[in-house]
Amino acid sequence: MAELNQEVKQAINASWTEEAVFTEEEKQRVRSRIGSDAVKSKKMKKDYVPKALTAAAVAGFVILIGGIAGNQTGFFNQQNGEQILSEEKPFYPGMANGDMLNGWELKQIDTNLNGNSIAVFAGKAEVAGTLDFQKDNVFLLPDQASLEQLPLMEGKDPRISFSEKDQQMLKKVFGIASAVEVEEVSLIINEYRAYNTLDDQAKILEAVIPKEPERTSTPFHLFLQDGKELVLTEPLNHVYKEFSIRKEDEILSGLSPAEVFQLYLFAEEVEDYFTQYALFNHDPEVEKTFKTLNDYLHAINESPSLAEEQTLLYKVKNASLEEVIINDSSAYISILKEEDLGFGLSKNSDGIWKVNWMPTQ
């Protein structure tokens, strides 16, 4: 553009007369030169603007992506060579020493260098649930009602651990020597330690031993012919005949443990071991001592002969008997003449009383 102005100026000076008049040819030459350079300048502006906008858009996109990646990787969380750590969710937010939670007083909250937090509470509560006796540890799995008695953050459902001393006490109280779960246990605790990364821990004041279920005992007696041979009275005799033919459990439906016990003894009396085997509990989940009838018959044939007075049949014929119902699914026959001798029965999956495997063990 500077060149254009200089050329115009030179052209004017060269052709300037005292009257300062342009000839038509000179005017036309000037107009043509000005128009040509103006078009070129306009084209340059038109081409430059889109390219500049495209470069700006690309730069902005790169900055946006870089910012997202930097936030996710923590690249931009560094200032003066030090990384800014993201804030952890506070442990028991809003609580201070002396505050109460579900009847428990907060004594202190500590956080170690590894970021593990512990909140120590003092109080007292009776909690219930299942004791999980593992090989090296004992845990309490509290029930839903007990969770409301503990100083817990909302939504937490912990398993509770104990000191070595308390674990030994629990094993002794409940007579536990192997891995097992004991349900419906109650413990009175007076100190609670809540952890953000570990199992919570409690101190035991007392272990409340589950109450023994209320048992009902009903005496009964056997019927002996001539004081020697066991017989069944009606309608029990009819049940035995039908069951010995069909071997279907529903035939025994409605019988008491004492009546099933008499069927078992009568099968022994008449040496009907096919029917006796069918009187055992054959539920699929029950472990069988003799998996097949042939196994059972083979064991009977191979067992040493006992003197008559040593057999179970002989002992029960001359003893006072009681049917003892332990609970809805477990019972035994108490043979009072023999100390600690009982005969166990249990309900199968259909609710029918059947004989336990190794019932006198």
MOKATA-V573085 format. One record per helix or strand of 2 or more residues. SS is the DSSP state (A for helix, B for strand). FROM is the first residue (numbers start at 1). LEN is the number of residues. If there is no record, write none. Layout:
# MOKATA-V573085
SS FROM LEN
SS FROM LEN
This chain:
# MOKATA-V573085
A 2 14
A 24 50
A 75 3
B 78 2
B 82 2
B 100 2
B 104 8
B 117 17
B 138 5
A 144 4
B 159 3
A 164 11
B 180 16
B 200 9
B 216 5
B 223 3
B 229 3
A 236 11
A 249 4
A 257 13
A 273 6
A 293 10
A 308 3
A 312 6
B 321 7
B 330 6
B 342 6
B 353 3
